[in-house]
């Protein structure tokens, strides 16, 4: 076994997902949903990588290669042996319409096809439960194995030899073999024909979904792969979008910056739906708006948390899973996230901004109405009340609070967009009301965030340090790209936080010391700012360089070592994939050039 790395490829169906390593091994996957128990946990299992995995081990294997079926979430891994024999493994989680609804079971499908010679293969399927504390006990029948994972069971239905799988013996593969790991219930129908039908239907679903995207002329493959991955991060049942599929991949080696990202951050989700909306993926936006309406109802005009579970649960108690050693042994492995207790005032803007579209976009199946506006005004009232109050900020400082400029600007954006919605609804008095609120917040920002001596905005009202979120002032329409204050602030941010072609989120010490890695989304914000400042050639060069750091599957994690180029942090990170989509759209040549 090689040491774990983030050269991983996601598969999923918006109910469950798995991360697959370069040799076709499932190394991370949770059931019954993304924030559930990781039955595949070898990614965080230290030296015990043979536990909590599902892989097909080819005798005499000498190489492997991977690709996705074009425009799908179906992954194909080719394993080749020293005698020239080879197999191809097709991995997918079924997703297609059936009986008038989307079929997306808690299930994984794998098809092994011998493509050259007479390969010999061993199946290692060793799910664990209770966060790596126990291997699953098994019972079996003629054509299935039951794996007891806590209070539930998973059933492997297959036409492969059950005895060989149970005893971990290698055997000769002379025909296609089919594996369906799913609910503990009899598999109905011929497994060979049913899995091939599922494979074809799942491919068709993804190809039709991609066909509806409005993509840029350049970097099409990169944008499509990022869009599919972002969709896989949505829990379709509720519409929630998780920040990443993993927990506790360190932001830097041995840093203890190990967090559980399998939850729905209002901030991350805002950026995700914004990027997908630019591609025309309205289905993700519509489902997420439904999730937000539930969150707003639940808050009843009160404080909005920065994150919730995919089911909308408010309490995400944080604890350490002591039976998992961590990524490369770099624990702790954390479950839950205490950031749910934090105060982060930017979330009010991040609720209003995506919701505002529902009052204007006639493509939506359900457009927002006056009742929705009344509820949204309650969120606006909180933005107004909190805009000049200290919070933990978007970087979630755990031991200090300040009035963060980004949070204040987001509160301004909430009031500004509410005025736009009021105008759309013909409510002149509310237009005046919300415009006045927005102007008062702007005046406070200009008074307290602008550093006259330094000639730039500060990261907070109380401090002079800088952070990369100040580059979002143009994206949020608070400033225009040519505004002298923005250009001066950009120059200061670039001077203090740029490291070669990469960007830190901030350089000041935080709860864990000074940051050691670049924050990938901030690098994309740098790329956008360069383009807006008229330095488009430089912007394109850095964007192209950034794409060289993606995995073979087109993914990025949260962080990157700006000296070695190694990826760190949870994976795949929605923030980072959003950066690929936004920068490609901004920098691409127009389609008119080829028409």
Secondary structure, 3 states (H helix, E strand, C coil): CCCCCCCCEEEECCCCEEEECCCCCEEEEEECCCCCEEEECHHHECCCCCCCCEEEEECCEEEEEEEECCCCCCEEEEEEECCCCEEEEEEECCCEEECCEEECCCCEEEEEEEEECCCEEEEEECCEECCCCEECEEEECCCEEEEEECCEEEEEEECCCHHHHHHCCCEECCCCEEEEEEECCCCCCCHHHHHHHHHHHHHHHHHHHHHCCCCCCCCHHHHHHHHHHHHHCEECCCCEECCCCCECCCCCCCCCCCCECCCEEHHHHHHHHHHHHHCCCHHHHHHHHHHHHHHHHHHCCCCCCCEECCCCCCCCCCEECCCCCEHHHCCCCEECCHHHHCCCCHHHHHHHHHHHHHHCCCCCCCCCCHHHHHHHHHHHHHHHHHCCCCECCCCCCCCCCECEHHHHHHHHHHHHHHHHHHHHCCCHHHHHHHHHHHHHHHHHHHHHCEECCCCEECCECCCCCCEHHHHHHHHCCCCCCCCHHHHHHHHHHHHHHEECCEECCECCCECCECCCCEEHHHHHHHHHHHHHCCCHHHHHHHHHHHHCCCCCCCCCCCEECCCCCCEECCCCCHHHHHHHHHHHHHHCCCHHHHC
